[in-house]
């Protein structure tokens, strides 16, 4: 495990690193997740192995520190990730990023373009969503005020999340989880989708085939974003169908 201080107060992002050739490949998890748990299997798949790979945990999540004075906006997550990658000597990296991590990766590429050479987004959040009480994901968490969430709303989220998601969600700081969800639901200005459209690097968007067509796919494709549907999986594509995920990600990185 490696680490780097990413805030003036010395808060640290941590990651598991697999040795290999450059350019580096960086794996970024989603809301309430952790990269080693979600990406270890596919990172060592023969189709993806052999690169220096950083399975990195965003601030507030997994192995990383959980400061309570950090705002956990997508921009702040991206800037903290940039600090960690710079400390690790990473530039021109290939990012494979899931869900909220995909949103952070797009913002990272827009704000720190020298750090990112390619993007593979895994069912990432591209658009704002309204808070919805009782919903799964960021919209359900964002329906609570921070005070409500800390006072017991997190227990309701735990019960809705189920054992699998809660097994990593429980590692996140509660302030970090709530603020990350609020900012993910709120999105960025311009939107993450608009930022993605403007990027000039190779970009691929993987989504579950069962979800049907990705909204706005034609516009994304016209801007050079490859949209690829993966069969026999849900939102956690790399866990549900690792073989198909590895094939699709490998093809995206080989283009």
C-alpha positions in Angstrom: 0.0 0.0 0.0 1.3 3.5 -0.9 0.1 6.9 0.0 0.4 10.7 -0.6 -0.7 13.8 1.3 -3.3 15.6 -0.8 -4.5 18.5 1.4 -2.8 21.3 3.2 -3.7 19.5 6.4 -1.9 16.4 5.3 -4.8 14.1 4.7 -3.7 11.1 2.7 -5.0 9.2 -0.3 -3.9 5.5 -0.4 -3.7 3.0 -3.1 -2.6 -0.6 -3.9 0.0 -0.6 -6.7 0.7 -3.4 -9.1 4.1 -3.2 -10.9 4.3 -3.1 -14.6 5.1 -1.1 -17.7 4.2 2.6 -18.3 2.0 4.4 -19.1 0.3 3.9 -15.7 -3.2 2.6 -15.4 -5.4 4.1 -12.7 -8.5 2.4 -11.4 -11.1 4.7 -9.6 -14.1 3.3 -7.6 -17.6 4.7 -7.2 -19.6 6.1 -4.3 -19.1 4.1 -1.1 -16.7 1.7 -2.8 -13.0 1.0 -2.8 -10.8 0.2 -5.8 -8.9 -2.9 -4.6 -12.2 -4.7 -3.9 -13.9 -3.7 -7.1 -11.0 -3.9 -9.6 -8.4 -6.5 -8.3 -9.8 -9.3 -10.4 -9.9 -7.4 -13.7 -6.6 -5.6 -13.1 -4.7 -8.9 -13.1 -6.7 -10.4 -16.0 -4.3 -11.4 -18.8 -6.0 -8.9 -21.1 -5.3 -6.0 -18.7 -2.3 -7.1 -16.7 1.3 -5.9 -17.3 0.8 -2.2 -16.7 1.8 -0.3 -13.6 -1.6 -0.1 -12.0 -2.8 2.0 -9.2 -6.0 0.8 -7.5 -6.7 4.1 -5.7 -9.2 5.1 -3.1 -10.7 8.6 -3.2 -10.4 10.8 -0.1 -13.1 9.7 2.4 -13.3 6.2 1.1 -11.7 2.8 1.6 -8.1 3.0 2.7 -7.8 6.7 2.4 -8.2 9.3 5.2 -11.7 10.7 6.0 -11.3 14.4 6.8 -14.5 16.1 8.1 -13.4 19.5 6.8 -13.2 18.5 3.1 -16.2 19.4 0.9 -16.0 16.3 -1.3 -17.2 18.0 -4.4 -16.3 16.4 -7.7 -13.8 19.1 -8.3 -12.2 18.7 -4.9 -12.1 14.9 -5.4 -10.4 15.4 -8.8 -7.9 17.9 -7.4 -7.0 15.6 -4.5 -6.6 12.7 -6.9 -4.4 14.9 -9.1 -2.2 15.5 -6.0 -1.9 11.8 -5.4 -1.1 10.9 -9.0 1.5 13.7 -9.2 3.2 12.4 -6.0 3.2 8.9 -7.5 5.0 10.2 -10.6 2.0 9.5 -12.9 1.2 11.4 -16.0 -0.5 10.5 -19.3 -2.4 7.7 -17.5 -5.1 5.4 -18.6 -8.1 5.8 -16.2 -10.7 3.1 -15.7 -13.3 4.6 -13.5 -16.6 3.4 -12.2 -19.8 5.3 -11.4 -18.9 8.4 -9.3 -15.3 7.6 -10.0 -16.0 8.1 -13.7 -17.4 11.6 -13.0 -14.3 12.4 -11.0 -12.1 11.1 -13.8 -13.8 13.3 -16.4 -13.3 16.4 -14.1 -9.7 15.3 -13.5 -9.1 15.1 -17.3 -10.7 18.6 -17.8 -8.8 20.3 -14.9 -5.5 18.4 -15.1 -5.2 17.3 -18.8 -1.5 16.3 -18.5 -2.5 13.5 -16.1 -5.0 11.7 -18.3 -4.3 10.2 -21.8 -7.3 7.8 -22.0 -10.6 7.3 -20.3 -12.7 4.1 -19.9 -15.9 5.1 -18.0 -17.8 2.3 -16.4 -21.5 3.3 -16.1 -20.5 6.7 -14.9 -22.8 9.5 -13.8 -22.9 12.2 -16.5 -25.9 14.3 -15.6 -27.4 15.8 -12.4 -30.2 13.8 -10.7 -32.8 15.1 -8.3 -32.7 13.9 -4.6 -35.3 11.2 -4.1 -36.1 9.9 -0.6 -35.7 6.1 -0.4 -33.8 5.7 -3.7 -30.6 3.8 -4.0 -27.4 5.7 -4.8 -26.6 9.3 -4.7 -30.1 10.6 -5.1 -31.3 8.7 -2.0 -28.4 9.8 0.2 -28.7 13.4 -1.1 -32.3 13.5 0.0 -31.1 13.8 3.6 -29.6 16.9 5.1 -26.2 16.2 6.5 -27.6 16.5 10.0 -30.3 14.0 9.2 -27.9 11.6 7.6 -25.4 11.7 10.5 -28.2 11.4 13.1 -29.5 8.1 11.7 -30.2 8.5 8.0 -27.1 6.5 7.3 -28.7 3.5 9.0 -31.6 3.6 6.5 -29.1 3.9 3.7 -27.3 0.9 5.1 -30.4 -1.2 5.1 -31.3 -0.2 1.5 -27.8 -0.8 0.2 -27.6 -4.4 1.1 -24.7 -6.5 2.4 -22.5 -6.2 -0.7 -22.5 -2.5 -1.1 -22.5 -1.9 2.7 -19.4 -4.0 3.1 -17.4 -1.2 1.4 -19.7 1.7 2.1 -19.2 1.3 5.9 -15.5 2.1 5.3 -16.4 5.6 4.1 -16.5 8.5 6.4 -20.2 9.4 7.0 -19.6 13.1 6.2 -17.6 12.0 3.1 -20.3 9.7 1.9 -23.1 12.3 2.3 -21.2 15.2 0.8 -19.9 13.0 -2.1 -23.5 11.9 -2.8 -24.9 15.5 -2.7 -22.2 16.8 -5.1 -22.6 13.8 -7.4 -26.3 14.3 -7.6 -25.8 18.0 -8.1 -23.1 17.5 -10.8 -20.8 20.2 -12.1 -21.1 23.4 -14.2 -20.8 22.7 -17.1 -22.1 19.2 -16.6 -19.9 16.1 -16.6 -21.5 15.2 -19.9 -20.5 18.5 -21.4 -17.0 18.2 -20.1 -16.7 14.6 -21.5 -17.9 15.9 -24.9 -15.2 18.5 -25.0 -12.3 16.2 -24.1 -9.9 15.4 -27.0 -8.5 12.1 -25.7 -9.8 8.6 -26.5 -12.9 7.9 -24.5 -15.1 4.8 -24.0 -18.3 4.5 -22.0 -19.3 1.0 -20.8 -22.8 0.3 -19.7 -25.0 -2.7 -18.9 -26.8 -4.0 -22.0 -29.9 -4.6 -19.9 -30.2 -0.9 -19.2 -31.1 -0.2 -22.8 -29.7 2.6 -24.9 -27.6 5.3 -23.1 -29.4 8.6 -23.2 -27.6 11.0 -25.6 -25.5 8.1 -27.0 -25.7 9.6 -30.5 -24.2 12.9 -29.4 -21.5 11.1 -27.5 -20.6 8.9 -30.4 -20.5 11.9 -32.7 -18.0 13.5 -30.4 -15.8 10.4 -30.5 -16.9 8.7 -27.3 -17.3 4.9 -28.0 -20.4 3.6 -26.2 -20.2 -0.1 -25.5 -23.0 -2.3 -24.0 -21.9 -5.2 -21.9 -24.1 -8.2 -21.6 -25.1 -10.2 -18.4 -24.3 -7.5 -15.8 -25.7 -4.8 -13.7 -24.1 -1.5 -12.6 -21.0 -3.2 -11.2 -19.9 -4.5 -14.6 -16.4 -5.5 -13.5 -17.8 -7.7 -10.8 -20.8 -9.1 -12.6 -19.1 -10.1 -15.8 -15.3 -9.7 -15.4 -14.5 -11.5 -18.6 -16.6 -9.3 -20.8 -15.4 -6.3 -18.9 -11.7 -7.2 -19.5 -12.4 -7.7 -23.2 -14.1 -4.4 -23.6 -11.7 -2.4 -21.5 -8.7 -4.0 -23.3 -10.2 -3.1 -26.7 -10.9 0.4 -25.6 -7.3 0.9 -24.5 -5.9 -0.6 -27.6 -7.6 1.8 -30.0 
